[in-house]
Amino acid sequence: MAAIGATASSRAMGTHGRKTTRATGRTIWENRPLGRCHSSGGTWTRSVDARTLSMRDLLRTARRLGGAAPPDADTRPTKHVDDRPPVHGAPPPRPSPTTLLLPMHVAIDFSESEHQPTGVGTFTGGVVDAWCDRVAAGSLRLSLLTREEVALPEAWRLAGVRCRASGRAAHPILWQRTRLPGLVREAAPDVFLGPAYALPPRLRVPAAVALHDLSFERFPRAWSWRESWRRRLLARDAARRARRIVTISHFSAAEVEALYGVPREKIVVVPLGVRPGLAHPAAAAGTGADGPDDHDATPRLVALRRELGLRDDLPTVLHVGTLLARRNLPTLIAAAARVPGGAQLVVVGAHAGSSPLNLDALALEAGLAGPLVHLPWIEAARLADLYRLADVYVSLSEYEGFGLPVLEAIASGTPAVVLGVGASQELWSGHALTVSRLEPESVAAAIAAVLEDPACGLQGRDALLERYTWKACGEAVLKALRECLA
């Protein structure tokens, strides 16, 4: 078949229109003017590879190369497509000039954002939101790959963001391994982004993966043995196959480099951002002060306080995050019970891991003066109100890749107390009040200090808001994806 293609081409073009690629050694036909293929609408040409065509398509191509294009032919240049799996060790083929003129097409696994998104879903949504201007301008194409049809925000739909759904599988992991590869092939993107520690199998396009932290490597017993094994297996596989690894702090980058042996130049550190509606310059800690465009905030906060059954005469301590052992909720409850004058506690996050906590029993044992309110999940708008309702935000996590709720609390005007280890020490030292010892008495003293002087847990807020934006995050991720195609 290769001989037939060569005969047809020499009859139509001679030898000057033929090119042999260095990467594969195959002959392709470039988009050059053809000496014998003139028509009234201009020249017609198509890039072909004889060894990727069926006999019928090959004969049809040979006939067309011998004469002018039919009147209804599409005269736009097409790019060479090679569906064969890449040869191990061979350099990727160079993109053609035609390809470089087209907007980059990015496909994202959006399944983590379908229902009740948490940290990974917030990251994915922030990146997509930052890209909307580029999509609307036509300089970027974006496909969100999901299990079910998702009601996208109106701004995304108007910009031209598209959603591709394949239908539910028995389990999200089963969907990712069986249905997602087909969705990627149908979307035919230039590059793929896996925002949640994993890449689908059988990818035929360059890919980047986000590894937000490696807590499942450092704390494997926090999960069941099966879940811990699954997380480690998928993350290690993704780190090996991805051309770029996106992470969210220099601490996490060092972890990926140390535990997975990934070269530092392959890792890209990106900043996270603050969701719209959280950053109010006029917000004051714990006062429910109105922001410049939110004049009905105070009635909402009063209604939220009543809905949650919180007392007016006690300060409110807030914690947001999935309930895992490394986040030390028992110590936080014991510390809140030791705050002079008493306190009440609101915990937002679902139970996870191998040993679910009995929060009510812990509060009763510690002698917490006020109520302990547990919300497994809360929508973004109500979470913004909850941040502003709280008098202090506390995170005692021993391991975080970033700690987004700390940033969101400070952006809302709520002072924060954090355990100064890992990424928390890197990111929040000098902004939140840090504690060095994981003891109820030390944490209680820090909470009392912030209640007396909120400024000590709310320093450099403007600098944080300037440094951490979803716009900057989106640009950094987009740069990493472009590097995947280089």
Residue pairs with C-beta under 8 A, 6 or more apart in sequence:
1 50
1 51
1 53
1 55
1 58
2 27
2 50
2 51
4 50
4 58
4 59
4 62
5 27
5 48
5 50
5 53
5 58
5 61
5 62
6 27
6 50
7 62
8 61
8 62
8 63
8 65
8 66
9 17
9 18
9 29
9 65
11 36
11 65
11 66
12 34
12 35
12 36
12 37
12 65
12 66
13 29
13 32
13 34
13 35
13 36
13 65
14 35
16 32
17 29
17 30
17 32
17 34
18 27
18 29
19 27
19 28
19 29
19 30
20 26
20 27
21 28
21 93
21 94
22 91
23 90
23 91
23 92
23 93
23 94
24 82
24 87
24 90
24 93
26 49
26 51
27 49
27 50
28 47
28 48
28 49
28 80
29 45
29 46
29 47
29 48
30 47
30 96
31 45
31 47
31 77
31 96
31 98
32 45
33 43
33 45
34 43
34 44
34 45
34 65
36 66
36 67
37 43
37 44
37 45
37 65
37 67
37 68
37 69
38 68
39 68
39 69
39 71
41 69
41 71
41 75
42 75
43 75
44 64
44 68
44 69
44 73
44 75
45 77
46 61
46 64
46 78
47 77
47 78
47 79
47 80
47 96
48 61
48 80
49 80
49 82
50 58
52 81
52 82
52 83
52 84
53 61
69 75
77 98
78 98
79 96
79 98
79 99
80 96
82 93
83 204
85 204
86 92
86 204
92 206
95 485
103 138
103 139
103 140
103 141
104 140
104 141
104 190
104 191
104 481
104 482
104 485
105 140
105 141
105 142
105 143
105 187
105 188
105 189
105 190
105 191
106 131
106 140
106 141
106 142
106 143
106 189
106 190
106 191
106 192
106 193
106 481
107 142
107 143
107 144
107 145
107 183
107 184
107 187
107 189
107 191
107 192
107 193
107 205
108 124
108 127
108 128
108 142
108 143
108 144
108 145
108 192
108 193
108 195
109 145
109 176
109 180
109 192
109 193
109 194
109 195
109 196
109 198
109 200
110 124
110 128
110 144
110 145
110 146
110 150
110 163
111 145
111 146
111 147
111 172
111 175
111 176
111 180
111 196
112 120
112 121
112 124
112 195
112 196
113 120
113 121
113 124
113 125
113 150
114 146
114 147
114 148
114 150
116 377
117 124
117 125
118 322
118 349
118 377
119 212
119 321
119 322
119 404
120 195
120 196
120 210
120 212
122 275
122 404
123 195
123 210
123 212
123 248
123 272
123 473
124 195
124 196
126 272
126 273
126 275
126 470
126 473
126 474
127 193
127 195
127 470
127 473
127 474
127 477
128 142
128 144
128 156
128 161
129 153
129 155
129 156
129 470
129 474
130 273
130 470
130 471
130 473
130 474
130 475
131 140
131 142
131 474
131 478
132 155
132 156
132 159
132 161
133 159
134 140
134 478
135 141
135 142
135 159
135 160
135 161
136 158
136 159
136 160
140 478
141 160
141 189
142 160
142 161
142 162
143 162
143 163
143 164
143 187
143 189
144 150
144 152
144 161
144 162
144 163
144 164
145 164
145 165
145 166
145 180
145 183
145 184
145 187
146 163
146 164
146 165
146 166
147 165
147 166
147 167
147 168
147 169
147 172
147 175
147 179
148 165
148 167
148 168
149 163
149 165
150 163
150 165
152 161
152 163
164 183
164 186
164 187
166 175
166 179
166 180
166 182
166 183
167 179
168 175
169 175
169 178
169 179
173 230
176 198
176 200
177 200
177 201
180 200
181 200
181 201
181 202
181 203
184 192
184 200
184 203
184 204
184 205
185 204
189 205
190 205
190 206
190 485
191 205
191 206
191 207
191 208
191 481
191 484
191 485
192 199
192 200
192 203
192 205
192 206
192 207
192 208
193 207
193 208
193 209
193 210
193 246
193 477
193 481
194 200
194 207
194 208
194 209
194 210
194 238
194 242
195 209
195 210
196 210
197 209
197 210
197 211
197 212
197 231
197 234
197 235
197 238
198 209
198 234
198 235
198 237
198 238
199 207
199 209
199 237
199 238
199 241
199 242
203 241
206 243
206 484
206 485
207 241
207 242
207 243
207 484
208 242
208 243
208 244
208 245
208 246
208 268
208 477
208 480
208 481
208 484
209 238
209 239
209 241
209 242
209 245
209 246
210 245
210 246
210 247
210 248
211 235
211 238
211 239
211 245
211 246
211 247
211 252
211 256
212 247
212 248
212 252
212 401
212 402
213 247
213 248
213 252
213 255
213 399
213 400
213 401
213 402
213 423
214 235
214 252
214 255
214 256
214 259
214 260
215 222
215 324
215 326
215 399
215 400
215 401
216 222
216 223
216 228
216 231
216 232
216 235
217 232
217 235
217 255
217 259
218 255
218 399
219 324
219 325
219 326
219 399
220 228
220 232
221 228
221 354
222 228
222 324
222 325
222 326
222 353
222 354
223 231
223 352
223 353
223 354
224 354
235 260
236 260
239 245
239 256
239 260
239 262
240 260
242 266
243 266
243 483
243 484
244 266
244 267
244 268
244 480
244 481
244 483
244 484
245 256
245 262
245 266
245 267
245 268
246 268
246 270
246 476
246 477
246 480
247 253
247 256
247 267
247 268
247 269
247 270
247 401
248 269
248 270
248 271
248 272
248 401
248 402
249 269
249 401
249 402
249 423
249 426
249 427
250 269
250 426
251 401
251 422
251 423
251 426
252 269
252 401
252 402
252 423
253 264
253 267
253 269
256 262
256 267
257 263
257 264
257 267
268 476
268 477
268 479
268 480
268 483
269 476
270 472
270 473
270 476
270 477
270 480
271 467
271 468
271 469
271 472
271 473
271 476
272 402
272 404
272 407
272 468
272 470
272 473
273 468
273 469
273 470
273 471
273 472
273 473
274 407
274 408
274 411
274 465
274 468
274 469
274 470
275 380
275 384
275 408
277 294
277 380
277 381
277 384
278 384
278 387
278 408
278 411
278 412
279 411
279 412
279 465
280 289
280 290
280 291
280 292
280 294
280 388
280 412
280 413
281 291
281 292
282 289
282 290
282 291
282 292
283 289
283 291
283 388
283 412
283 413
284 413
285 391
285 392
285 413
285 414
285 415
285 454
285 458
286 315
286 316
286 389
286 390
286 391
286 392
286 414
286 454
288 297
288 298
288 301
288 302
288 388
288 389
289 297
289 298
289 413
290 296
290 297
290 298
291 297
297 385
297 388
300 385
301 385
301 388
301 389
304 382
304 385
304 386
304 389
305 312
305 389
308 346
308 373
309 371
309 373
310 316
310 344
310 346
310 370
310 371
310 373
310 389
311 344
311 370
311 371
314 341
314 342
314 343
314 344
314 369
314 370
315 339
315 341
315 343
315 344
315 391
315 392
315 451
316 343
316 344
316 345
316 346
316 389
316 390
316 391
316 392
317 332
317 336
317 339
317 343
317 344
317 345
317 346
317 390
317 391
317 392
317 393
317 394
317 447
318 345
318 346
318 348
318 386
318 387
318 389
318 390
318 392
318 393
318 394
318 409
318 414
319 327
319 329
319 332
319 345
319 346
319 347
319 348
319 349
319 393
319 394
319 395
319 405
320 348
320 349
320 383
320 393
320 405
320 408
320 409
321 327
321 348
321 349
321 395
321 397
321 405
322 349
322 350
322 352
323 329
323 347
323 349
323 350
323 351
323 352
323 353
323 356
323 357
324 352
324 353
325 353
325 355
326 397
326 398
326 399
327 395
327 396
327 397
327 398
328 396
328 397
328 398
328 419
328 438
329 347
329 357
329 359
329 362
330 357
330 362
331 396
331 438
331 439
331 440
331 443
332 345
332 394
332 396
332 443
333 345
333 359
333 362
333 363
333 366
333 368
333 372
334 362
334 366
334 440
335 394
335 440
335 441
335 443
335 444
335 447
336 343
336 344
336 345
336 366
336 368
336 394
336 444
336 447
337 343
337 363
337 366
337 367
337 368
337 369
337 440
338 440
338 441
338 444
339 444
339 447
339 448
339 451
340 448
342 368
342 369
342 370
343 368
343 369
343 370
343 447
344 368
344 369
344 370
344 371
344 372
344 373
345 363
345 368
345 370
345 371
345 372
345 373
346 372
346 373
346 375
346 386
346 390
347 359
347 372
347 373
347 374
347 375
348 375
348 376
348 377
348 378
348 383
348 386
349 375
349 376
349 377
350 376
350 377
351 357
351 376
359 372
359 374
360 372
363 372
378 386
383 408
384 412
387 393
387 408
387 409
387 412
387 414
388 412
388 413
388 414
390 409
390 414
391 414
391 451
391 454
392 414
392 415
392 416
392 417
392 447
392 450
392 451
392 454
392 457
393 405
393 406
393 409
393 410
393 414
393 415
393 416
393 417
394 416
394 417
394 418
394 443
394 447
395 403
395 405
395 406
395 416
395 417
395 418
395 419
395 424
396 418
396 419
396 435
396 438
396 443
397 403
397 418
397 419
397 424
398 419
398 421
398 422
398 438
399 421
399 422
400 422
400 423
400 424
401 423
402 423
402 427
403 418
403 423
403 424
403 427
403 428
406 416
406 418
406 424
406 427
406 428
406 432
407 427
407 464
407 468
409 415
409 416
410 416
410 431
410 432
410 458
410 461
410 464
411 461
411 464
411 465
413 458
413 461
414 458
415 432
415 433
415 450
415 454
415 455
415 456
415 457
415 458
416 428
416 431
416 432
416 433
416 450
416 457
416 458
417 432
417 433
417 434
417 435
417 443
417 446
417 447
417 450
417 457
418 424
418 428
418 432
418 433
418 434
418 435
419 434
419 435
419 436
419 438
420 428
420 429
420 434
420 435
420 436
424 434
425 434
428 434
430 459
430 460
431 458
431 459
431 460
431 461
431 464
432 457
432 458
432 459
433 446
433 449
433 450
433 456
433 457
435 442
435 443
435 446
436 442
449 456
449 457
450 456
450 457
